[in-house]
Amino acid sequence: MTSNDGQAMKKLTRDILQQLIDGSAEPVFVARIDHPDWPVVLSNPAFVSISGNQDVVGKPLADVVEGLVGRDLALEISETVRGGHESSIAVELKSREYLLVLRPLNAERGEGVQYYAAYWRGAAGGTHAADAEVQQALLKAKRRIRDLSRDDPVTGLLNERSFREVLAHDWAVASREHTSLALVAFRLDDFPAYLEVFGRHAADSCQRRVAQAIRRCLRRASDVAARVDSARGDCLVVLSHSSDENAVNEFAAKISAAVRELGLHHPRSRESRFVTVSYRTSVQSAGKDDKTDVAFLKDVLKPGD
């Protein structure tokens, strides 16, 4: 088969797939996940109708889902996609119950999972209410078990092991696409003094409040935050798909201001009367100069100048 024959076959396959999903009464879209931001590449008229008649092709999967079902579910869906899993999630959209089925698709043998299909199946399509409730309860239990293994017990953010897995995955994708990732590491100023004054319980509560402030500032469902250990103690780290250093610095400054506005009293702070954070940012082009995700994280965790 010549190169032109291969290109023609790919176009034929895409055209046939588009016709198939166009003919489906179920809302469907397909996203490509070996590209940064996981752009939607196909959608059908049924999905356009539930999305407010918006053209979603080319938009990031996380943004599309977040606009429909909110940030919390979008975060969960992002984790499912990033892990390459198949899952079903009960959601409510425009006062109607759907079962959102996420399914990885194999593009070609040997290439691994590159695409994800999302099917929005109406609960009225043969699923009894009792069965739907049982299924939703099982899904919640599975999510709880997953969260216990992935989440940091103090802050509720990702734990270090899970964060390193996410970073390695996203770094590999960015390396193939020659794109950039951004990391921001936050440290609570004079935190040992806070711990000495108020004790461990209050210190954990403080970290949890700061982590919640960081989470509220995340811009996309594909952004992730975690608690990570470093030579100078705990850091709260954010991973973002960004190549704009100015935008990353503005984002970090916004989080710093949000933490200050919490108004958490800190009598021994050398910076302020309240709890504050210092931060360090790094934007790296993946796949250049033999840089690795491990070195990328190590760089941003270094003590500030």
N, C-alpha and C positions, 0 to 999 in steps of 0.2 A: 504494500500500500504506500503510495507516495504521500508527501507532506500535504499536498492539496487535497488528496483523497481523505486524509485524516481530518483536515479542517472541515471538509464537507460533511463527513460523518458526524463530527461533533455538533455542527449546526443542525443537521437532521435530527439528532438525538434531542437537542434542546427544543426544536420546534415540536416534536412529537410529545415531549414532556409537557410543554406549555399547553398544547391542545388537550392533553389528558386532565391536567388540573383545572383548566378553564371549564371543562365539562362536568366537574365535580360540584355537587350541591353543597359540600362541606367547605367552609373557609379553609384555605391552605396557603402557606407560603414556604419558600425554600431559601435558606441562607447559606452562604459559603463561609466556612469557618477556618480556612487556611489563609485568609486575608485579614489584615487588621480591621477591627471593628465589626467583623462578621457581617458583611453587607447582604441585604435581601436581594436575591437574583431573580426570583420568580414569585408571582402571586396571582390569585385568580379573582374573578369578579365577586365571588361570595365573600372573600376576605376583604376586598376593597369596601364592600358595603358595611361590614361591621367596624371598619377602621375609620369611618367618617368620610368615605369616598376620597381618601388620600392615596396618592401614588407613593407606595413605600419602597419600590425597587431602588436600590442604591443606598438606602438608609441603613444605619447600624441596627442589627437585630435587637440589641438591648434597648435602644431608644424606642423602637417600634413597640416592643412588649411593654416597656414602662409606660408609654403613653396610653396603653389600653387597660392594663391591670395594676399599675402602681409600682413603686420602687421595690417594696419588699418581695413581691412575687418575681419581679424582673431580676433581682439579685439571685433568687433561688434558681430561676431558669438559666441564668448565666453560669452558675456553678454546675448545673446538669450538663449543659453544652460543653463547658470547658473540660469536664471529666469524660466526655464521650459516651454518656449513658443514654439509655432509652427510659422515658418516664412519662407518667400521666398525672396531671394536676387539675383538680377541680377549681374552676374559676367562675366568677359572676361578671357578666359584661352586659351593660344596658338592661339590667333587671332580668337577664336570662342566664341560666346555668349552662356552662360548657365543660367538657372534659378536654383539656389541652393535652394532646399527645405529641411528645417530642421524640423524633426518631432519627438516628444517624443514618446517612446514606453513603455507600461506597461508590466512589466515582469510577475508578478502574482498579483492576487487580494489582495489588502491590503498592498502591498509593495511600492506603489507609483511609480513614474517615475524613472527608473534606466538606461534606454538606450536611445540613440538618433540615428535616421537614417538620413543620408544625401544623397539625390538624386540629381544628376547633370543632369538636363533635358535640352537638346539642344533646343535653341530658334527656330530652324527650324522645330520642331516637331508640327507644326500646329498653332503656335503663330504668328500672323501678327506683322510686325515691329511697326505699330502704337499702337497696343495693348501692346506690350512690353514696348514702351516708356511711355505710360500712367501708366502701372504697376510700372515701375521704378520710375516715378515721385511721385506716391502715397507712395511707400516704403521710398523714401527720405524724404517726408513730415512726415511720421510716425516716422522715425528715428530722425528727427529734434525735433518733439514734445517730444519724449522720452528723447533726450539729454537735452532739456531745463529743464526737471524735475529732471535729474540725475546729471548734471554737475555743478560744481562750476563756477559762472560767472566770477570770477577773473582769476583763473588759468587754467580752461578748464579740470581739473582733476575731478574725482568723488566728489560730495559733501558729507558731513559727513553722512547724513541719508542713502544715497545709499551705501556708503562704509561699514557702520555697517551692512547693509543687506547682502552684499557680504561676509563679514567676518563671520557672523553668519552661512550662508550657508556652506562655506568652512570648518568652524570649525566643523559643524555637520558631514560632510563627513569624515573629518580627524579623528574625535572621533570614528566613526564606524570602521575605518580601522587602528586605533592606529598608526597614522602617525603624522608628525610634520608640523607646519607652522612657517613662519618667518615674523616678522614685523621690519621695519626700520623707525624711526621717524627723520625727518630732520628739524632743526630750522635755520633760517637765523641769522647769528651772528650780534649782535648790530643793529637789524632791527628798533627798535624805533628811534635810532639816524638817520638812513637813512631816515625814514619817516619825521622826524623833519627838516632835511636839504632840501629834495627834494619835499616833499608834497605827498598827497595821490595818485595822478595820476601816478607819477613816481614810487611810491612804488608798486602800482598794476602791473605796467609794469614789474618791477623787479621780483615780485613773478611769473608772467606769464613766464618770460624767464627762471627762475629757474625750474619751473614745466615742461617746454618743455625739458630742459636738463635731468631731471629725466626720463621723458617718453622715450626719445631716448635711455636711458641706460637699460630699462626693457628688460629682457632676453627672456621671453615667453609671448604669448598672454594671458595666464592665470594669469600673474602678473598684479596687479592693483595698482594705485596710487590715492591718494585723499588729499584734504585739510581738516584738522580736527582741531577743537578748543581744547585748553588745558588751564590749569591754568596759563601758561606762554605765552599765545597768540597762534597764528596759528602755526600748524605743517603740513608738507607735509609728508604723510605716505605711505609706500609701503608694500603691502602684497605679499609674495612669498611662493610657495610650496617648501620649502627647509628644510632639517634637518642638513645640514652641516654648523656649526657655522663659520668656517674659510671662507667658500665660501660666506656666508652672509656678513661677515666683509669686504671681498675683494670687494664685490659688492657695499657696502655702500661707501667704500673708492674711488671706481671708480666714483661714482656719485659726491662725494665731489670734486674730481679733475676736473670733467666736469663743475661743477658750477664755480670753481675758474677760469677755462680757458675761461669763458664767458667774463672776463675782465670788469665787471660792477664796475665803480668807486664808492668807499665808503670812503669819507674823514674822517669819525669819527669811523671807525672800529678799534677795539683794536687788531684784528687778522692780518689784511692785508690792503693794499691800495684798495683792491677789495672786492666785495661781496663774502662771504664764508658761508658754512653751517657746523654746528656741528650735530652729529647724535648719536642715541642710537639704538642698535639692541637687538632683543629678539627672541630666537628660543624656542618654546614650543611644547611638546608632547601633543596633544589633547586627552581628555578623561581620563587624569591622575589626581589624587588628587583633584577631583571635581573642577578643573579649568574651567573657563568659557571664552567665547570669549570676554565678557565685561571686565573681569579682565585682560586678555591678553593685550588688547589695553590700559587699564589704566596703566599697568606696563611700557609699552614702552613710554608712554607720560609723565612719571615722570621726574622731573628735573634731569639733569646729576649729577654725583658725583663731 
